[in-house]
């Protein structure tokens, strides 16, 4: 057809197509040897993220596209409308999207808190572009500075707190366990305690699949934070929402792979069998808001992430979307699993039975019994190790707080480093 009709460009006008359907379409277009574009997904148009008639290049989000999440907007509205909402880590990828989506439910006030000045500056600009009239405050603060946060809570009196602030890069926290524990554990304790002390109705903590049977300091500190918010003595409704990777977040795999492709390669992947769960940032945050609205308190909600994706497949897709061919134009090099990494993340602990909720994309995990007295003793010891900047002590104390911690598990997954051979050698 392309040859007979002398087609110059193909536009895939199927905005409701699934990710698998988009893969088939793009493969046929590529085999036909003509440029191709796609119309935005239906949800992008409905939410004002794109114009219906504006065709764009196909990106990785299209190839991983899932059916649009159906939300109980009335329940979310009841949870957020006319409420005072505070978001920590507001300048990060998840925090910024929470701020954006919360504004659509017309809160009485939105407080955006982050320690990154530049990030808050750009967040302010991006939220202004939404054109939503709202009372918004931008607070430059660190979640570990209790006195400053206490002043903010007294002044702002939040009804709902979304805690998205966290250090997240696994290798970086392996090298800096004290700061990882300070931010992810003590920061969570500070914000969660102040939420209860100042009478917030709800506290929602953003967690990660790396907290399940953790092999890293990052995952272990997030698991400690999950357990910590379950045993606070306040009337605030504490909820945790756990999910996997989100596409395109700052410092995540997709932007890194794109940069490597733009530089001509090689694309580096730690292991040929490395797999991760993925969803888009908007989808993850929609489900966070839905889970937060349905929580009764002390639940760990787990988002349905679909099937895990092999990182090498993701890299191949990105290379081909750039008009190149893996192995011919761009090399893929396997570098070996990094300290603390797992080949496949998990969404539940072995002891966590999970059950459905009223939403098909949200499950709730059953709590693992917690010896609060022993947990508190170990937490006090962790605080002393952090205050002494004792990295070794932090590592030794983590298994007391997270019995399922498997700090040496990743070591068996390492593959040899294979440097890229110079092209033409």
N, C-alpha and C positions, 0 to 999 in steps of 0.2 A: 504493500500500500504506500509506504513512504517513497519508494522509488517511482512507482507509477504516478503518484499525485505530486511528486516533487516537493515533499514536505520539508520546510526549513526548520520548524520548531514544533514541539509537541507540548501542549498544556494539559496536565491532568486535572480536569474539572470535576473532581470527585472529593469534595471537602469532607464527606462523611466516611471515606474509606478507612478501613482498619490498617494497622501497621503491616500486617501480612499482605494485604491487597496492594499497598503502596510498594512493597518490595517486588511484587510481580510486575507492577506497572513500570517501575524504574528499570528493572532488568530488561524488559522488552524494549524500552526506549533506548537503553544503552546498546543492546544488540543491533538495533536499527541504525545506530550511528548518527543520531540527530540530537541536538540540544533539547532539554526538556525542563519544564517548570511545573509548579503545582499551585492551585488555588488554596488559600488558607483553609484550615479545618473549620467546621461550622462553629465550634465553641470559640475560636479566636475572633470570628466576626461578631458573634453575639456579645462578647465581653469587650469589644472595642479594641482588641489587640491587633487587628488587621482589617483591611478593607476588602470587601467581597470581590471586587473586580481587579484587585492587585495581585497578579501572578508573581511568584517568587521562586528562588532556587529551592530545590528539595534539600532538606536537612535531616539530621539523624533523628530528630523528634518525629518526623513523618514516618520513618521506618520502624519506630518503636511505638507508634500511635496505638492507643487502646481505646475501647469504647468509652464515650464520655460518662463521667461519674454523675449519677443522679443524686441530688442533695435534697434534704429536708430544709428548705430555706426558711420556713416558719420557725422551726426549732432553733436554727442558727440565729435568726433575727431576734428571737426572744432572749437568747443568750447574750447578744452583743448590742442590740439597738438601745440607745440612750444610756449605755454603760460607759464607765471610765475604764479604758483599756491601756495597759502598759505592756510593751514588748521589749524584752532584753535581746541583745544581739540583733537589733533592728536593722543595722546596716549590712548584715550578711544576706546570703541568697535566700534562705528560708525566712529570716526575720523580716526582710524587706517585702517579700510576697505576703506574709501575714499582715503587715501594715496595709498594703494595698487592698487586700481582700476585706479586711476589717472595715475599712473606710466605706465600702459599698453597703454596709449594714448600718450606717449612720450612728456611730458611737457618740456619746456626749463629749468625750475627749479622747484623743489618742496620744499616748506618751511613747516616743521612740527613744530608746536608751541604748547607747553603744559606747565603747571606749575608743573607737576609730573616728577621729575628727573628719578625715577626708570622706570616709564612708557615709557619715551623717550628712555631710554637705551634699553629696550626690543623691542621697535618699530624699532630702528635702526638695531638690530639683525634680526628681522623678515623681514624687507624690503630687507636687504642684501641677505637673503635666496632666494628671488625671482629671483635673477640673472639678473636683468634688469639694464643695464648701464644707469645711470641717475645722474644728478646734484641735490643733496639733502642736505638741511641744516636743522639742528635740533636746535630749539630755546627754551631755558628754560625761560618762561615768564608767567606773570599773565595778563589775559585780562582786569583787572581793573586798571593796572598801565599804565596810558596814556603816560607818557614821554618815558618809555621803549618801548612801542609798536610803538610810533611815530618814534623812531630811527630805529626800525626793518622795518617799512613800507618805510622809506626813503632809507634804504639800499637795501631792497629786491625788491621794486617797483612791487608788485604783480598785475597781470592782473585779476586774479580770486581769490576770497576769499570764502572759505567754513567755516562757523562759526558753529562748533559742540561743542564748550566748553559750559558746563552748569552744575550746580548742579541739580541732577535728583531724589533723593530719597525723596518721599513725606513726610514720618514721620520725617525725619531729618530736612527738611526745615520748617515743622510746629514748631519744637522746636527752629529753628534758622532762623527766618524770615528776620532779617537784612542781614545776609550773603547770604541768598537766593536771596534777591533783589539786593544786591551789585553785585553779580556775574552774575545773569541771566539778570538783567535789565541794570545796569551801564556797565557791561562788554560788552554786546551787543551794547549799544550806543557807547562805545569807539571804538570797532572794526569797526562797520558800518560807523561811522563818519570818521575814518582814511582811510577806503577804498575809500570813496568819496573824501576826501581831497587830497589823493595821486593818484587819477585818475584811480582806478581800474575799469575795464570794467563791472565786475559783482560781486555781493555779494550774497551768498546763505546762508540763515539761516536755521538750522535744528530745527524744532519745534516738538510738541507732541500733541497727542489727548487729553492730560490732560489740554491743553489750552482752550478747548471748554467747555463753561459753567463751569468754574473751581470751585472746592470746596476746593482747597488746595492752599497754598502759592506757591508751585512749579508750579502748572498749571497757577495760576494768573500771576506770574512773566514771564512765557513764553508767555502768551497772551499779556502782556504789551510789551514785546520785538517784537512780531508780529506787533503790532500797531505802535511801534516806528520806525521801518524800513520803514514804508509806508509814513512817512512824513519828510524825510531828503532832504535837498535842494541841491542835487548833481546830476550829469549826470550819475552816476553809476546805473546800472540796478540791483535793489534790488528784490530778490525773496525769498519767504519762502516755505519750503517743510514740510508738516505736516504728521506724521504717528504715528502708535501705537507702541506696544512693539516689540522688536526684540529678537529672541531666543538666549539665551546663553550670553547676554551681562553681563559685570561685575556687580555683586550684584543683578542680576535680578532673577526672580522666579525659572527658571529651575536649575541654579547652586545651589541655596539654597535648593530646593527639593532634588536634588541629594545628597547633603551633609547630609541631614537629613536621607535619605534612607541608605546611607553608614554607618551612625552611629547607625542604627537599629531602627530609628524612635523615637518618633512619627513624622509624617509629619504634619506640622501646616498650616492651611489655614484659612484665615480670615472669610469667609462666604461661605456656600454651593452654593449660587447663584452668586458668584463673577466670572465675565467673562472679558476677555481681547482679543483685537485684536493682532495677532501675524504674523510676517513674519521673514524669515531668515535675518541675517545681510547682506550677499551678495545681496539678492534680494532688500532689502531696499535701499542700496547704489546705485545699478544699476539704480533704478527708480529716486533717487535723482539726479544722473548725467544726466539722460534723461530729467527730469523736468527743471533742470538748463539750459540745452542746448536749450530748447524750449521757455524759458521765455522771455517776452518783457519788464518786469519790473513791480514791485508792485503787483504781483500776490501772492496768497497763493495756492500752489498746494497741493492736498490731494491724498495720495496714496491709491489705492484700497487694503484694508487689508483682503478681503474675509469675512467669517463669524467669529464672536467672539467665543472663546473657553472657556468653563468652566474650571476654575483652578482645581477643584476637578477631572475632567476628565483627565486633564494633569497629575495630581499626580497619578491617577490610572494607566495610561499608563506607567509612569516612574517606578512605583513599579513593574509592570509586566515585563517590559524590564529588570529589575534587577533579574528576576527569582523568584520573591516573589509574594505573594498574599495579596492585600489590606484587612485589617481587621483580617487576620489570622497571617501574618508575620509582617506586618507594620500597626500600627494604624494611622488613619487620625483624627486630632483634630481640631475643629473649634474654633478660638480664639477671633473673633469679629473684625469688621471693624475698622481700625486704623484711627486716626484723619486725615481728608483731603481726604480720599479715597472715591471712588464711586464704586457701584456694577458693573456698565458697563460704560466704557468711550464712548464718542461720537466723531465723526469725523467732524461735522459741527455745527456751531451755528444755532439757530432757524431762524435767519435773513439772513443766508448765503445761498442764492440759489447757487447751484453748476451746472456746465455744463461740458460736455466732452471736451477732447482735442484730438489732433491727435493720442494720445497713449491710448489704451483701459484701461490701469491700472492707469492712471493719470487723475484726475479731477481738475478743478480749482474752487475755492470758490469766490463768489461775495463779494466785500468789503462791510463791514458795515460802514455807514457814520461816520466820525470822526470829532468832533469839536477840531481842532488842538490847538486853543488858550487855551481852558479849559484843554486839555490833557497836554499841556506844563506847565501850572500852577501847575497841580497836580504832574507832574513829578518833577518839582523843589521842591515841598514840600516833595516828597519822598526822594529826594537827601539829603535834610536837616535832615530828620528823620534817614536816614542811617548814615550820618556824626555824628549824636548825639547818635548813637547806641540805638535808641528808638524803641523797638519791637512793643510796643502798637501803636505808631504813624504809623509805617509801615502798620500794619493790618488795621488801620482806613482809610488810604489813598488808599489802594488797590481798594475798590469799586468805588472810583472816577475815577480811570484809567481803571477799568474793570467793567462796569455797570452790566454785567451778572454774576458777582462773586456770588457764593452761599456758603459762608463759613460755614453755619450751616446745609447744606443739608445732609452731610454724617452722622450726629448725629442720624437720624432716622433709619439708616441701621444697627446699632450695634446689634450684637447677644451676649449673655452671654459667658464669657470665660468658657471653659470646659476642666479642666486639665485632662491629660491622666491618666487613672487608671493604676497602676502597673500591668504588665502582670502576670496573674495567681491569681490576687486578687479576 
